Amino acid sequence: MTIRSPTIVSIGNAITDVISFSDDEFLIRNGMKKSAMNLIDSKRSEEIDDLIDESSIVAGGSAANTAACFSKFNCSSKFIGRVGKDKYGLSYAKNLAEQNVETNLINDPNFSTARSYIFVTPDKNRTMNTYLGASKNLQPSDIPEDLIQSADLVYVEGYLYDAPRGPECWNKIGEISKKYDTKIAISLSDSWCVDRHREKLKSFLKKYADIVVCNNEELKLMFGGTTESAISQLRKIVEEGSITNGEYGALAFNQIDLKKMGALNEDNIKDTTGAGDFYAAGYIMGQLLTSDLNISLDLGSMLAANAIKQIGASPNNNVATQIFDKYPVFAPK
């Protein structure tokens, strides 16, 4: 599989990241459990809004982060999601446009834009308060058939399966992709999501998926047993995939071969959030443009290493500079 200048459509939760700095005292005073990810409602999101004086506001959500990384390469990157009719929805569209991601954002009439309020303490820990808002209301009708038809690959985040109509959205994506021979890459995203929907996710992968990206914990929850046994089971139902394992690096496989790569040593770690999203973009681009497992692992690892050097999971414009120096074929034309 080698595709020059591919078109990639990413689909997932459109969540605005509101990033600010705080201390432990602030967290305690406002009833936030340090380093936790708390789901909050609309009222609580408005309360937290009023607590913040200064913040960095960027378009986030797992699939959107990956779409923004795709856009740095020689490809056309598009994103489908749902936002509210509010300032955060406007900033979301603007931010992705600045990242050269073409958006198909549906304005929800009933919910405000999803936000993740991220408080970074001096010890680099992140405390997250997430309001899913409009993002969880994505409908099958929000997914245009022509966008999938025109794509070389559709990338879908696992978090979307948790939405009320998430399974219907996935099935529509699967059927349209099958109809037009568009490849599907799935990120399992979250161990809790895998645990809740294990058998249905497994069935979808077997029927529709071409590529799966996950971490070692998600893989073992999906199939049980040892890592080696779980990898063997995954290889029986998808053609290609990659599994990350933190400090131990990553592996990638196709139907013929399996390759491993150790983690790149990085001392200047600021924030590990988004590393998996960045890795997925590098690995998938490598497979689309070269089908070389070693190159795909290298690209994923280099992007992930850059992700942990910055605060926030939205890629900066220089995130892939090292890659382009080493592999000029991937640079935008």
C-alpha positions in Angstrom: 0.0 0.0 0.0 1.7 3.2 -1.2 -0.4 6.3 -1.8 1.1 9.6 -2.8 -0.4 12.7 -1.2 -3.3 10.8 0.4 -6.6 12.2 1.6 -7.4 11.3 5.2 -10.7 11.9 6.9 -10.6 11.8 10.8 -13.8 11.4 12.8 -14.2 11.9 16.5 -15.1 14.1 19.5 -14.6 17.8 18.9 -13.3 19.0 22.2 -11.7 22.4 22.9 -8.7 22.2 25.2 -8.6 25.1 27.7 -5.2 25.0 29.2 -4.1 27.0 32.2 -1.5 26.9 34.9 -2.4 26.5 38.6 -1.0 25.3 41.9 -2.2 22.5 44.2 -3.9 25.0 46.4 -6.1 26.1 43.6 -7.1 22.5 42.8 -8.0 21.8 46.5 -9.9 25.0 46.9 -12.0 24.2 43.8 -12.7 20.6 44.6 -10.5 19.1 41.8 -8.7 15.8 42.3 -5.2 16.3 41.1 -4.0 14.3 38.0 -7.5 12.9 37.5 -9.8 13.2 34.5 -13.2 14.2 35.7 -16.4 14.3 33.5 -18.4 17.4 34.3 -21.8 18.8 33.3 -22.6 22.1 31.6 -23.2 23.9 34.8 -19.8 22.9 36.3 -18.1 23.9 33.0 -19.5 27.4 33.3 -18.3 27.6 36.9 -14.8 26.6 35.9 -14.9 29.1 33.0 -15.3 31.8 35.6 -12.3 30.6 37.6 -9.9 31.1 34.7 -8.1 34.4 34.1 -5.6 33.3 31.4 -5.6 30.2 29.3 -4.5 28.8 26.0 -7.5 27.6 23.9 -6.8 25.0 21.1 -8.9 22.5 19.1 -8.5 19.1 20.7 -10.0 15.7 21.0 -8.0 12.5 20.0 -8.9 12.3 16.3 -8.6 16.1 15.8 -5.1 16.0 17.3 -4.1 13.2 14.8 -5.8 15.1 12.0 -3.7 18.2 12.8 -0.5 16.0 12.7 -1.6 14.5 9.4 -1.8 18.1 8.0 1.9 18.6 8.5 2.7 16.0 5.9 2.2 15.7 2.1 -1.5 14.9 2.4 -5.0 16.4 2.6 -6.4 16.2 6.1 -10.1 16.5 7.0 -12.0 16.3 10.2 -15.7 15.5 11.0 -17.2 16.5 14.4 -19.9 18.3 16.2 -19.7 21.6 18.1 -22.0 24.1 19.7 -23.1 27.6 18.4 -20.8 29.5 20.7 -17.3 31.1 21.0 -15.6 27.8 21.6 -17.2 26.3 18.4 -15.9 29.3 16.4 -12.4 29.1 17.9 -12.4 25.3 17.2 -13.1 25.8 13.5 -10.5 28.6 13.3 -7.8 26.7 15.1 -8.1 23.6 12.8 -8.2 25.9 9.7 -4.9 27.4 10.9 -3.6 23.8 11.1 -4.6 23.3 7.5 -7.3 20.8 8.4 -10.4 21.1 6.4 -13.4 20.7 8.7 -16.9 19.4 8.4 -18.3 20.7 11.8 -22.0 20.3 12.6 -23.5 23.0 14.8 -25.5 21.4 17.5 -28.7 23.4 18.4 -29.0 22.0 22.0 -25.5 21.5 23.4 -22.5 23.8 23.8 -19.1 22.9 22.5 -17.2 20.3 24.4 -14.4 21.5 26.6 -11.6 20.0 28.5 -10.3 22.3 31.2 -6.7 21.3 31.8 -4.8 22.7 34.8 -1.1 22.2 34.7 0.7 22.4 38.1 4.4 23.2 38.6 5.3 19.5 38.8 3.9 19.0 35.3 0.9 17.1 36.4 -2.4 17.7 34.5 -5.8 17.8 36.1 -8.6 17.6 33.6 -12.3 18.5 33.8 -14.1 17.4 30.7 -17.5 18.4 29.5 -18.5 16.4 26.4 -21.3 18.7 25.3 -22.1 18.7 21.6 -19.3 16.2 20.7 -21.1 13.2 22.1 -24.2 14.1 20.0 -22.6 13.2 16.7 -25.2 11.6 14.4 -24.9 9.1 11.5 -26.4 11.9 9.3 -23.4 14.1 10.2 -21.1 11.9 8.2 -21.2 12.7 4.5 -20.9 9.7 2.2 -18.9 11.7 -0.4 -16.2 12.6 2.1 -15.5 9.0 2.8 -15.8 8.1 -0.9 -13.1 10.6 -1.8 -10.8 9.6 1.0 -7.9 7.1 0.8 -8.3 6.4 4.5 -10.8 7.2 7.3 -9.3 7.4 10.9 -11.8 6.8 13.7 -11.2 7.3 17.4 -12.4 4.7 19.9 -13.9 7.4 22.2 -16.6 7.9 19.6 -18.0 4.5 20.2 -19.1 5.6 23.7 -21.4 8.3 22.3 -25.2 7.6 22.4 -25.2 7.0 18.6 -21.5 6.2 18.3 -22.0 2.5 17.3 -24.4 3.7 14.5 -21.8 6.2 13.4 -19.2 3.5 13.3 -21.4 1.1 11.3 -22.2 3.8 8.8 -18.5 4.6 8.4 -17.8 0.9 7.9 -20.4 0.3 5.3 -19.6 3.4 3.2 -15.8 2.6 3.4 -16.5 -1.0 2.3 -18.7 0.3 -0.6 -16.0 2.6 -1.9 -12.9 0.5 -0.9 -11.7 3.3 1.5 -9.4 2.0 4.1 -10.3 2.3 7.8 -7.8 2.9 10.6 -9.2 2.5 14.2 -7.6 3.9 17.4 -8.9 2.0 20.4 -8.3 5.2 22.4 -9.1 4.1 25.9 -9.0 0.9 28.1 -12.3 1.7 29.7 -13.9 2.0 26.3 -12.4 -1.3 25.2 -13.6 -3.0 28.4 -17.2 -1.7 28.0 -17.5 -2.6 24.3 -15.0 -5.5 23.8 -17.1 -7.9 21.7 -18.8 -5.3 19.6 -15.4 -3.6 18.9 -13.8 -6.9 18.0 -16.7 -7.7 15.6 -16.3 -4.3 13.9 -12.5 -4.7 13.6 -13.0 -8.1 12.0 -15.6 -6.9 9.5 -14.3 -3.4 8.6 -10.9 -2.4 9.9 -7.7 -2.4 7.9 -5.4 -0.8 10.5 -5.6 -0.8 14.3 -3.5 1.4 16.6 -3.6 0.9 20.3 -1.5 0.6 23.4 -0.5 -2.6 25.2 -3.1 -2.3 27.9 -6.0 -1.8 25.4 -4.7 -4.8 23.4 -4.7 -7.1 26.4 -8.1 -6.0 27.5 -9.5 -6.6 24.0 -8.1 -10.2 23.7 -7.0 -11.3 27.2 -4.0 -13.5 27.9 -0.4 -12.5 27.3 0.8 -9.7 25.0 2.1 -12.2 22.5 -1.2 -14.1 22.4 -3.2 -10.8 22.0 -1.0 -9.7 19.1 -1.5 -13.1 17.4 -5.3 -12.7 17.7 -5.3 -9.2 16.4 -3.2 -10.2 13.4 -5.9 -12.8 12.5 -8.5 -10.1 12.1 -6.7 -7.0 10.6 -4.1 -6.7 8.0 -1.9 -4.1 9.7 -1.5 -2.6 13.2 0.8 -1.0 15.7 0.9 -1.4 19.5 2.7 1.2 21.7 4.0 0.3 25.2 5.3 3.5 26.8 9.0 3.4 27.7 9.4 0.0 26.1 8.7 1.4 22.6 6.3 0.1 20.0 5.8 -2.7 17.4 4.1 -2.8 14.0 2.9 -5.7 11.9 1.5 -6.6 8.6 0.5 -10.0 7.3 4.1 -11.0 6.5 6.2 -9.4 9.1 6.5 -7.8 12.6 9.0 -5.2 13.6 9.8 -3.6 17.0 11.4 -0.3 18.0 12.6 1.0 21.3 11.3 4.3 22.7 13.3 7.4 21.8 15.0 8.7 24.9 13.8 12.2 25.7 14.9 14.2 28.8 12.8 17.3 28.3 9.4 15.8 29.1 6.7 18.5 29.6 3.5 16.7 28.9 2.7 13.1 27.8 -0.9 13.9 26.8 -1.4 13.5 23.0 1.7 11.3 22.5 -0.6 8.4 21.3 -2.4 10.7 18.9 0.8 12.0 17.4 2.2 8.4 17.2 -0.8 7.3 15.3 -0.4 10.0 12.7 3.3 9.1 12.1 2.7 5.4 11.9 -0.3 5.7 9.5 1.5 8.2 7.2 4.4 5.8 7.0 2.2 3.0 6.0 0.3 5.0 3.4 3.4 6.4 1.8 5.9 3.5 2.1 4.4 0.4 3.6 7.8 0.0 5.3 7.2 -1.0 9.0 10.6 0.3 10.1 9.9 3.7 8.6 6.4 3.8 10.0 7.6 3.0 13.5 10.3 5.6 13.2 7.8 8.3 12.1 5.4 7.4 14.9 8.1 7.4 17.5 9.6 10.7 16.3 6.2 12.5 16.4 5.4 11.0 19.9 8.8 12.2 21.2 8.0 15.7 20.0 4.6 15.6 21.5 6.0 15.1 25.1 8.2 18.2 24.7 5.3 20.6 24.5 2.3 21.6 26.7 -1.0 20.5 25.1 -1.8 18.0 22.4 -2.2 20.4 19.4 1.0 20.0 17.2 3.1 23.1 16.5 4.3 23.8 13.0 7.7 22.4 13.6 6.6 19.1 15.0 7.7 17.1 11.9 10.8 19.1 10.9 13.1 16.2 12.0 11.1 13.8 10.0 11.3 15.9 6.9 15.1 16.2 7.3 15.4 12.5 7.5 12.7 11.5 5.1 12.1 14.3 2.5 9.4 12.3 0.7 7.0 13.1 3.6 7.4 16.9 3.4 4.5 18.9 2.0 4.9 19.9 -1.6 
